[in-house]
Amino acid sequence: MNLNGDFEGLTLSSILQLLCNDQKTGVLTVSCDKEESKVFFEQGTIIYASASSEESRLGFLMRNDGIISANQLQKCLALGRENKRYLGKILVDKDYISLDTLKKYVTKQVETILYNLLLWKKGKFEYKEAKSNLKGMIVTQLNPMKLILEASRRIDELSVLKEFIPSDNLVFQMSGKVQNKEEIKLNANEWKILSLNDGTRSVRQIINQNNDDEFAVYKILFSMISSGLIEQKGEVQSDDTMGENDYSAILTVFNDVLQAIQKNILDELGDRSYSLFEEIKSSLKIEFKEVFKDYHPDNYKSSNLQAISSSLAKIDVIEDPKDFLISGFSDYSFQVLKKIGEILGSNILIKILNDIEKVLGYMKKYQAVSKEKSKIVSDMNNVVEAINLEFQITKKGQTKGRLFSFFSR
């Protein structure tokens, strides 16, 4: 039996129940926009799942929980590419984790993919009967009905959370009640979300930067609101414009661009992903070196904004500071992408360009037409064209087609 079509709402749960009840063996592929997940069944039991989202990848989950370091992950990924071996087996062979830990995180990975999948409101699905080829991989045994019940509980809980956070256009910032950051006890993902609440990003932007793990983000935001860590600053409006002497909107867009780049290279470069943004400053055009001297995408936005504003104020010959800053950020983005291409090759660049498209797509939706917005899109269009020429990346294929169609609007 092969199935395919569109789904909305709880239809996907019905499909999983059907495959479970009929004890099917095969692969269910579910897609929405650029996201795709695969669920592997054996006699009605879910034995494995994979997803395009980085948050669902095995290495990311273990690194995010502090089970392995970024350096250990980088080494094992390199060995996996060289020897065509699975990451989990390499981690066990290196004694970085135990076999029991691997099994635990494979199950967690599958559950994470499925919970996120069941939160999708619409998409396409295709089921094909086939014997799964998962030789050498750790498989699990999950009952789809239990997963559906848990997903239903999450959906109900999410509706309650949304009563306290009624709009994903709301913007939060750290409250003045937080005096000593060293006293705050948070895990790595909670720290990341806290840092993104800088008074400029909306809830939707934060969710997008966490690969649409909506339930987890809402829970963390709710706990931070309840504990007084963050407070509401305002709400993003469709007619927001960039103030005359305010560089924060420009900084937010490019900070999101550079963090999207950093996210994609973290697994490959480990700790060097941080230093790369410092190394690249020597390659900037001379007129931009001073402006970005104290900038880094990992810094707090307030620190970056103060450093850049101070540098721009010292330059007397700039006719249009915002225009100049956008040109500087575009040069910075180009130099970073070029360096990554030289180190990691064109495949990683294609993934990065797709993430940049998401950032600019959000800007297009929520910021009104302005001279600055037009220049950002125009300059980034030039950056993408230059990178494609530099590394001979063609426009062939669905992903590249969508990317270039956006920039040509």
Secondary structure, DSSP 8 states (H G I E B T S, - for coil): --EEEEEETTHHHHHHHHHHHTT--EEEEEEETTEEEEEEEETTEEEEEEES-GGGSHHHHHHHTTSS-HHHHHHHHHHHHHHT--HHHHHHHTTSS-HHHHHHHHHHHHHHHHHHHTT--EEEEEEEE-----TTS----B-HHHHHHHHHHHHHHHHHHHHHS--TTEEEEE-TT---GGG----HHHHHHHHH-EEEEEHHHHHHHTTT-HHHHHHHHHHHHHTTSEEEEEE--TTB---TT--HHHHHHHHHHHHHHHHHHHHHHTTHHHHHHHHGGGGS-HHHHTTTTT--TTS-HHHHHHHHHHHHHT-TT-S-HHHHHHHHHHHHHHHHHHHHHHHH-HHHHHHHHHHHHHHHHHHHHHB---HHHHHHHHHHHHHHHHHHHHHT--S-SHHHHHHHHHHT-
